[in-house]
Amino acid sequence: MSESKGRQALPVILERLHDTYPNARYELNWDDPVQLLVATILAAQCTDERVNQVTATLFKKYPDARAYADADLDELSEDVRPTGFFREKAKAIQATCEALVQRFGGQVPPDMDDLLTLPRVARKTANVVLTNAYDIPSGIVVDTHVARVAQRLGLADETKPEKIETELMELCRRASGSSSARRSSCTAATPARQPIRNVQAASSRTSARSAGSMVRTQRRRAARWRKPRARGSHRPGKQARPCRAKSRTRPRPGPGRVGDERRHQREVP
């Protein structure tokens, strides 16, 4: 990625984000690091609103890491069923909390290396916990929404979350901001193209190559939604093959056919 291209557009993007979301916060509800870790695990492939509905009663039933570690797995699975993939999520929560009880006294460690040793905890989850629970700017939380928006704005060219995070951290290492508003404005099927064009136009020194690439991408997406040809139509320059009607009358057996042979056999004495 061209480093100057992203940095030229970044001030405008950050300014508009701060103006649109002046009091941005993480959308999951939590009171302590253990609750935040559990809620983040449940948020995979699930909306934050649904997770908050489940955790409203889940956190009262399981007050700490030891409660999750000692819980019945089937019962815990039923408690998190509305979030989807409930069996795998219940296993992940219990395995993570067992490791917290055995190695960290039931507390979530405020260190990236220690968090990555926990089962089912990757860098994205660790960044969420460190940034929100301990106010440690360890990195940028890159999920599907952040990756999609970063690519549309020309801030990232990579496809893997780890590499996208590295690109974004190089652009805004010292910038303060939050990406908690990602789910309210990012849509996969219908991208917000007009705001993207406005951001690109606001930066007078944005490279023409980035704008051209965006236009070509929009044209390819629009081509996918072209109306299909009507049934029976054919491409120009080709004639439609005539349909030959099938005869419903059964032809009579002529000379030399089976009927004549049977008649000849009956006449022989």
C-alpha positions as CSV (number, residue, x, y, z in Angstrom):
1,M,0.0,0.0,0.0
2,S,1.2,3.5,-0.7
3,E,1.8,5.0,2.7
4,S,1.3,8.6,1.6
5,K,-2.1,7.8,0.1
6,G,-3.6,6.5,3.3
7,R,-2.1,9.3,5.5
8,Q,-3.4,12.0,3.2
9,A,-7.0,10.7,3.6
10,L,-6.7,9.7,7.3
11,P,-7.1,13.2,8.8
12,V,-10.4,13.7,7.0
13,I,-11.6,10.3,8.0
14,L,-10.7,10.7,11.7
15,E,-12.3,14.2,11.8
16,R,-15.6,12.9,10.4
17,L,-15.6,9.9,12.7
18,H,-15.1,12.2,15.7
19,D,-17.8,14.5,14.6
20,T,-20.3,11.7,13.9
21,Y,-19.5,9.6,17.0
22,P,-18.2,12.0,19.6
23,N,-18.9,9.6,22.5
24,A,-18.1,6.3,20.9
25,R,-18.0,3.3,23.2
26,Y,-17.8,-0.4,22.9
27,E,-21.3,-1.7,22.3
28,L,-21.1,-4.8,24.5
29,N,-22.2,-4.4,28.1
30,W,-19.7,-5.5,30.8
31,D,-18.6,-4.6,34.3
32,D,-15.2,-6.4,34.7
33,P,-12.6,-7.9,32.4
34,V,-14.0,-11.5,32.7
35,Q,-17.4,-10.3,31.5
36,L,-15.8,-8.4,28.6
37,L,-13.8,-11.5,27.6
38,V,-16.9,-13.7,27.7
39,A,-19.1,-11.2,25.8
40,T,-16.4,-10.9,23.1
41,I,-16.3,-14.6,22.6
42,L,-20.1,-14.7,22.3
43,A,-20.1,-11.8,19.8
44,A,-18.5,-14.0,17.1
45,Q,-21.0,-14.3,14.2
46,C,-23.7,-12.5,16.4
47,T,-25.0,-9.0,16.8
48,D,-24.0,-6.9,19.8
49,E,-27.7,-6.4,20.7
50,R,-28.3,-10.1,20.9
51,V,-25.2,-10.7,23.0
52,N,-26.3,-7.9,25.4
53,Q,-29.7,-9.7,25.8
54,V,-28.0,-13.0,26.7
55,T,-25.4,-11.5,29.0
56,A,-28.0,-9.6,31.0
57,T,-28.9,-12.9,32.7
58,L,-25.7,-14.9,32.0
59,F,-23.5,-12.6,34.1
60,K,-25.9,-12.9,37.1
61,K,-25.8,-16.7,36.9
62,Y,-22.0,-16.9,36.4
63,P,-20.4,-14.1,38.5
64,D,-16.7,-15.0,38.0
65,A,-14.3,-17.2,36.0
66,R,-14.6,-20.1,38.5
67,A,-18.3,-20.2,38.0
68,Y,-17.8,-20.7,34.3
69,A,-15.1,-23.3,34.9
70,D,-17.2,-25.4,37.2
71,A,-20.4,-25.0,35.2
72,D,-22.2,-27.9,33.5
73,L,-21.2,-27.7,29.8
74,D,-24.7,-28.7,28.5
75,E,-26.4,-26.1,30.8
76,L,-23.9,-23.4,29.7
77,S,-24.6,-24.3,26.1
78,E,-28.3,-23.7,26.6
79,D,-27.7,-20.4,28.3
80,V,-25.7,-19.1,25.3
81,R,-27.9,-20.8,22.6
82,P,-29.4,-17.5,21.2
83,T,-26.0,-16.3,20.1
84,G,-25.5,-19.1,17.7
85,F,-22.8,-21.8,17.5
86,F,-23.6,-22.2,21.2
87,R,-21.8,-25.5,21.8
88,E,-18.5,-24.2,20.4
89,K,-18.8,-20.9,22.3
90,A,-19.7,-22.7,25.6
91,K,-16.6,-24.9,25.2
92,A,-14.4,-21.8,24.4
93,I,-15.8,-19.9,27.5
94,Q,-15.2,-22.8,29.8
95,A,-11.7,-23.6,28.5
96,T,-10.7,-20.0,28.8
97,C,-12.0,-19.6,32.3
98,E,-10.4,-22.8,33.4
99,A,-7.0,-21.4,32.2
100,L,-7.7,-18.1,34.0
101,V,-8.4,-20.0,37.3
102,Q,-5.4,-22.3,37.0
103,R,-2.8,-19.9,35.9
104,F,-3.9,-16.3,36.7
105,G,-6.0,-16.6,39.8
106,G,-9.3,-16.1,38.0
107,Q,-8.3,-12.7,36.7
108,V,-7.7,-11.6,33.1
109,P,-4.0,-10.7,32.6
110,P,-3.3,-7.2,31.3
111,D,-0.7,-8.5,28.9
112,M,-0.9,-9.4,25.2
113,D,1.4,-12.4,25.4
114,D,-0.4,-13.8,28.4
115,L,-3.8,-13.4,26.7
116,L,-2.7,-15.1,23.5
117,T,-1.8,-18.2,25.6
118,L,-5.4,-18.6,26.6
119,P,-7.4,-21.2,24.6
120,R,-9.7,-19.8,21.9
121,V,-8.3,-16.2,22.4
122,A,-6.8,-14.6,19.3
123,R,-5.3,-11.2,18.8
124,K,-8.6,-9.5,18.0
125,T,-10.2,-10.6,21.3
126,A,-7.0,-9.6,23.2
127,N,-7.1,-6.2,21.7
128,V,-10.7,-5.7,22.7
129,V,-9.9,-6.6,26.3
130,L,-6.7,-4.6,26.7
131,T,-8.1,-1.5,25.0
132,N,-11.5,-1.4,26.8
133,A,-10.8,-3.1,30.2
134,Y,-7.3,-1.8,30.9
135,D,-7.1,1.2,28.6
136,I,-3.9,-0.2,27.0
137,P,-3.7,0.7,23.2
138,S,-2.2,-2.6,22.2
139,G,-3.5,-2.5,18.7
140,I,-6.5,-2.0,16.4
141,V,-9.4,-4.4,16.5
142,V,-9.8,-5.7,13.0
143,D,-12.9,-7.7,12.3
144,T,-14.9,-8.2,9.1
145,H,-16.4,-4.7,9.3
146,V,-13.2,-2.8,10.0
147,A,-11.4,-4.8,7.2
148,R,-14.1,-4.0,4.7
149,V,-14.3,-0.3,5.5
150,A,-10.5,0.0,5.5
151,Q,-10.3,-1.5,2.0
152,R,-13.0,0.8,0.7
153,L,-11.4,3.9,2.0
154,G,-8.0,2.9,0.5
155,L,-6.3,2.5,3.9
156,A,-5.5,-1.2,3.5
157,D,-4.6,-3.5,0.6
158,E,-4.1,-6.7,2.5
159,T,-6.9,-9.3,3.2
160,K,-5.7,-11.0,6.4
161,P,-6.7,-9.2,9.7
162,E,-3.2,-9.3,11.1
163,K,-1.7,-7.6,8.1
164,I,-4.6,-5.1,7.9
165,E,-3.9,-4.2,11.6
166,T,-0.2,-3.6,10.8
167,E,-1.2,-1.3,7.9
168,L,-3.6,0.7,10.0
169,M,-1.2,0.9,13.0
170,E,1.4,2.4,10.7
171,L,-1.1,5.0,9.6
172,C,-2.5,6.0,12.9
173,R,-0.1,4.8,15.6
174,R,-0.6,7.8,17.8
175,A,-4.1,8.7,16.7
176,S,-6.9,8.2,19.3
177,G,-10.2,6.8,18.1
178,S,-12.6,4.0,18.3
179,S,-14.1,1.7,15.7
180,S,-17.1,0.7,17.9
181,A,-19.5,2.3,15.4
182,R,-18.5,-0.1,12.7
183,R,-21.6,-2.3,12.8
184,S,-24.1,0.6,12.6
185,S,-22.7,2.0,9.3
186,C,-21.0,-1.0,7.5
187,T,-23.1,-3.1,5.2
188,A,-21.7,-5.9,3.0
189,A,-24.2,-6.0,0.1
190,T,-24.8,-2.2,-0.3
191,P,-21.7,-0.2,0.5
192,A,-22.1,3.5,1.4
193,R,-20.5,4.7,-1.8
194,Q,-21.4,8.4,-1.6
195,P,-19.7,9.0,1.8
196,I,-16.6,7.2,0.4
197,R,-16.5,9.5,-2.6
198,N,-16.9,12.6,-0.4
199,V,-14.0,11.5,1.8
200,Q,-11.8,10.9,-1.3
201,A,-12.8,14.3,-2.7
202,A,-12.2,16.1,0.6
203,S,-8.5,15.1,0.4
204,S,-7.2,17.2,-2.4
205,R,-4.0,15.2,-2.7
206,T,-5.6,11.8,-2.8
207,S,-4.1,9.7,-5.6
208,A,-6.0,9.3,-8.8
209,R,-5.0,5.6,-8.8
210,S,-7.1,5.0,-5.7
211,A,-10.1,6.8,-7.1
212,G,-9.8,4.8,-10.4
213,S,-9.6,1.6,-8.5
214,M,-12.7,2.4,-6.5
215,V,-14.7,3.2,-9.7
216,R,-13.6,0.0,-11.3
217,T,-14.7,-2.0,-8.2
218,Q,-18.1,-0.3,-8.2
219,R,-18.5,-1.1,-11.9
220,R,-17.7,-4.8,-11.3
221,R,-20.2,-4.9,-8.5
222,A,-22.9,-3.2,-10.6
223,A,-22.3,-5.7,-13.4
224,R,-23.2,-8.6,-11.1
225,W,-26.8,-7.2,-10.8
226,R,-27.6,-6.9,-14.5
227,K,-31.0,-8.2,-15.5
228,P,-30.9,-11.7,-16.9
229,R,-32.1,-12.3,-20.5
230,A,-35.7,-13.1,-21.0
231,R,-36.5,-16.7,-21.6
232,G,-36.5,-17.7,-25.2
233,S,-34.3,-14.8,-26.2
234,H,-31.1,-15.4,-28.1
235,R,-27.9,-13.5,-28.7
236,P,-27.8,-11.2,-31.7
237,G,-26.3,-12.8,-34.8
238,K,-27.6,-16.3,-34.0
239,Q,-30.9,-17.7,-35.3
240,A,-33.2,-19.6,-33.0
241,R,-33.4,-23.3,-33.8
242,P,-36.9,-24.2,-35.1
243,C,-38.9,-26.5,-32.9
244,R,-39.9,-29.7,-34.7
245,A,-43.3,-30.9,-33.8
246,K,-43.6,-34.6,-33.0
247,S,-46.1,-36.6,-34.9
248,R,-48.7,-38.3,-32.7
249,T,-50.0,-40.7,-35.4
250,R,-48.5,-44.1,-35.4
251,P,-47.3,-45.1,-38.9
252,R,-48.8,-48.2,-40.3
253,P,-46.4,-51.1,-41.0
254,G,-45.4,-51.1,-44.6
255,P,-43.9,-53.8,-46.8
256,G,-41.1,-55.7,-45.3
257,R,-42.1,-54.8,-41.7
258,V,-43.2,-56.9,-38.8
259,G,-46.9,-56.8,-39.8
260,D,-46.3,-58.3,-43.3
261,E,-44.1,-61.1,-41.8
262,R,-46.8,-62.1,-39.3
263,R,-49.5,-62.0,-42.1
264,H,-47.3,-64.2,-44.3
265,Q,-46.8,-66.7,-41.6
266,R,-50.6,-67.1,-41.0
267,E,-51.2,-67.8,-44.7
268,V,-48.7,-70.6,-44.9
269,P,-50.5,-74.0,-44.5
